[in-house]
Amino acid sequence: MKILLLGKNGQVGWELQRSLAPLGELIALDRHAVDGLFGDLSDLDGLRATIRQVKPDVIVNAAAYTAVDKAESETELADRVNGQACQVMAEETASLGAWLIHYSTDYVFSGQGSTPWQETDAVAPVNHYGISKVAGEQAIIASGCKHLIFRTSWGYGTRGNNFAKTMLRLAKEQETLSVISDQVGAPTGADLIADVTALAIQQVMQRPELAGLYHLAASGEVSWHGYASHVIDFAQANGEQLAVTAINPIETIAYPTPARRPLNSRLNTQKLRDNFSLHLPDWQSGVTRMLREVLNK
Ligand SMILES: NC(=O)c1ccc[n+]([C@@H]2O[C@H](COP(=O)([O-])OP(=O)(O)OC[C@H]3O[C@@H](n4cnc5c(N)ncnc54)[C@H](OP(=O)(O)O)[C@@H]3O)[C@@H](O)[C@H]2O)c1
């Protein structure tokens, strides 16, 4: 099996390099051209030519325009990378008879209520990033290509920056932290996303009727405030010297950002767990593992 991985150095892409490697020949690209292959999703012609040259059995697209606030002003670029590039991938995947594996987000939803979102719920994004991700999903589904789309939420990886690392840094510098308490979701590790992707690819090869749209997140739920408290409690319990003495809950309204955020980021993952016979661990186990790596504990 030949797999073309796009976005190899993102949080999820990095972990996919590991989890996809045992499945077959892996050609992994970032946005830079290498050996006449173009992984820049804003270059639609280059992307099409690259897929035609590689002729993969599976495309895994971990590349995306993920700068949520910047997407409010760079709308064209966000639309090209998150929408039109998916259209190109989907068309080429369909004509090859290949599979397209893609990632989307809970930001396709309005964020209203407190019920975990199901795959069948209506989309109603509240910011441009969400709008561009909906466009990508719809292009893939409309193309008729064989696909898996995983909507995930609150992603983190051990590589690069993440929310937990930011909280640890601030907790060393400040006595008081203010963290949003009315947005609720499930922190989901890039390693879990990558592992589920590899397991799902293996299964759809045998059972193509499992193709479709799935919600993929760790189990349980927490607010950003609860997440920050978990991180800081863990660090203190493991001997980290922190300046912080209080973590104050604040509402989203008190922390204005260029892009609105949905309050309810809960994803119902029943369909994924049932169709693929998978267990999704609780968010604490993944976060604790990541903290042990980050803090070397
Ligand atoms: N992280 C989350 O909280 C979260 C939540 C829900 C859904 N998702 C989805 O999960 C998927 C993986 O995201 P992630 O968490 O791994 O995000 P990430 O760490 O921001 O990675 C995105 C990758 O896409 C690359 N990229 C951006 N523009 C590109 C372009 N024009 N051409 C090629 N590559 C480009 C980035 O490369 P550079 O580093 O060179 O810019 C980066 O390596 C995305 O579809 C995202 O929408 C993420």
The ligand as an SDF file (V2000), in Angstrom:
LIG
                    3D

 48 52  0  0  0  0  0  0  0  0999 V2000
   -5.1800   21.0940   17.0180 N   0  0  0  0  0  0  0  0  0  0  0  0
   -6.4660   21.1820   17.2330 C   0  0  0  0  0  0  0  0  0  0  0  0
   -6.9090   21.6630   18.2820 O   0  0  0  0  0  0  0  0  0  0  0  0
   -7.4530   20.6730   16.2230 C   0  0  0  0  0  0  0  0  0  0  0  0
   -8.7650   20.6290   16.6050 C   0  0  0  0  0  0  0  0  0  0  0  0
   -9.6910   20.1820   15.6960 C   0  0  0  0  0  0  0  0  0  0  0  0
   -9.2970   19.7820   14.4410 C   0  0  0  0  0  0  0  0  0  0  0  0
   -7.9980   19.8600   14.0660 N   0  0  0  0  0  0  0  0  0  0  0  0
   -7.6420   19.4590   12.7090 C   0  0  0  0  0  0  0  0  0  0  0  0
   -6.6870   18.4150   12.7820 O   0  0  0  0  0  0  0  0  0  0  0  0
   -5.8330   18.4900   11.6420 C   0  0  0  0  0  0  0  0  0  0  0  0
   -4.3840   18.4620   12.0800 C   0  0  0  0  0  0  0  0  0  0  0  0
   -4.1340   19.6450   12.8150 O   0  0  0  0  0  0  0  0  0  0  0  0
   -2.9020   19.8140   13.8110 P   0  0  0  0  0  0  0  0  0  0  0  0
   -3.4470   19.8550   15.1790 O   0  0  0  0  0  0  0  0  0  0  0  0
   -1.8560   18.8260   13.5030 O   0  0  0  0  0  0  0  0  0  0  0  0
   -2.4770   21.2860   13.3850 O   0  0  0  0  0  0  0  0  0  0  0  0
   -1.0560   21.9440   13.2110 P   0  0  0  0  0  0  0  0  0  0  0  0
   -0.1260   21.4170   14.2500 O   0  0  0  0  0  0  0  0  0  0  0  0
   -1.3000   23.4080   13.1150 O   0  0  0  0  0  0  0  0  0  0  0  0
   -0.5640   21.3920   11.8160 O   0  0  0  0  0  0  0  0  0  0  0  0
   -1.0490   21.8580   10.6110 C   0  0  0  0  0  0  0  0  0  0  0  0
    0.0300   21.6270    9.5820 C   0  0  0  0  0  0  0  0  0  0  0  0
   -0.4670   22.1160    8.3350 O   0  0  0  0  0  0  0  0  0  0  0  0
    0.5950   22.7680    7.7080 C   0  0  0  0  0  0  0  0  0  0  0  0
    0.1510   23.7570    6.7160 N   0  0  0  0  0  0  0  0  0  0  0  0
   -0.4380   24.9540    6.9190 C   0  0  0  0  0  0  0  0  0  0  0  0
   -0.6500   25.5670    5.7390 N   0  0  0  0  0  0  0  0  0  0  0  0
   -0.1730   24.7230    4.7900 C   0  0  0  0  0  0  0  0  0  0  0  0
   -0.0790   24.7810    3.3830 C   0  0  0  0  0  0  0  0  0  0  0  0
   -0.5070   25.8420    2.6830 N   0  0  0  0  0  0  0  0  0  0  0  0
    0.4680   23.7400    2.7350 N   0  0  0  0  0  0  0  0  0  0  0  0
    0.9410   22.6550    3.4220 C   0  0  0  0  0  0  0  0  0  0  0  0
    0.9080   22.5620    4.7370 N   0  0  0  0  0  0  0  0  0  0  0  0
    0.3510   23.5770    5.4210 C   0  0  0  0  0  0  0  0  0  0  0  0
    1.3920   23.4320    8.8010 C   0  0  0  0  0  0  0  0  0  0  0  0
    2.6860   23.6800    8.3150 O   0  0  0  0  0  0  0  0  0  0  0  0
    3.5770   24.9050    8.8360 P   0  0  0  0  0  0  0  0  0  0  0  0
    4.0210   24.5050   10.2020 O   0  0  0  0  0  0  0  0  0  0  0  0
    4.6780   24.9650    7.8220 O   0  0  0  0  0  0  0  0  0  0  0  0
    2.6880   26.1060    8.8440 O   0  0  0  0  0  0  0  0  0  0  0  0
    1.3370   22.3630    9.8700 C   0  0  0  0  0  0  0  0  0  0  0  0
    2.4200   21.4520    9.7470 O   0  0  0  0  0  0  0  0  0  0  0  0
   -6.2560   19.7350   10.8640 C   0  0  0  0  0  0  0  0  0  0  0  0
   -7.1250   19.3700    9.8320 O   0  0  0  0  0  0  0  0  0  0  0  0
   -7.0050   20.5570   11.8960 C   0  0  0  0  0  0  0  0  0  0  0  0
   -7.9640   21.3950   11.2820 O   0  0  0  0  0  0  0  0  0  0  0  0
   -7.0510   20.2880   14.9370 C   0  0  0  0  0  0  0  0  0  0  0  0
  1  2  1  0
  2  3  2  0
  2  4  1  0
  4  5  1  0
  4 48  2  0
  5  6  2  0
  6  7  1  0
  7  8  2  0
  8  9  1  0
  8 48  1  0
  9 10  1  0
  9 46  1  0
 10 11  1  0
 11 12  1  0
 11 44  1  0
 12 13  1  0
 13 14  1  0
 14 15  2  0
 14 16  1  0
 14 17  1  0
 17 18  1  0
 18 19  2  0
 18 20  1  0
 18 21  1  0
 21 22  1  0
 22 23  1  0
 23 24  1  0
 23 42  1  0
 24 25  1  0
 25 26  1  0
 25 36  1  0
 26 27  1  0
 26 35  1  0
 27 28  2  0
 28 29  1  0
 29 30  1  0
 29 35  2  0
 30 31  1  0
 30 32  2  0
 32 33  1  0
 33 34  2  0
 34 35  1  0
 36 37  1  0
 36 42  1  0
 37 38  1  0
 38 39  2  0
 38 40  1  0
 38 41  1  0
 42 43  1  0
 44 45  1  0
 44 46  1  0
 46 47  1  0
M  CHG  2   8   1  16  -1
M  END
$$$$
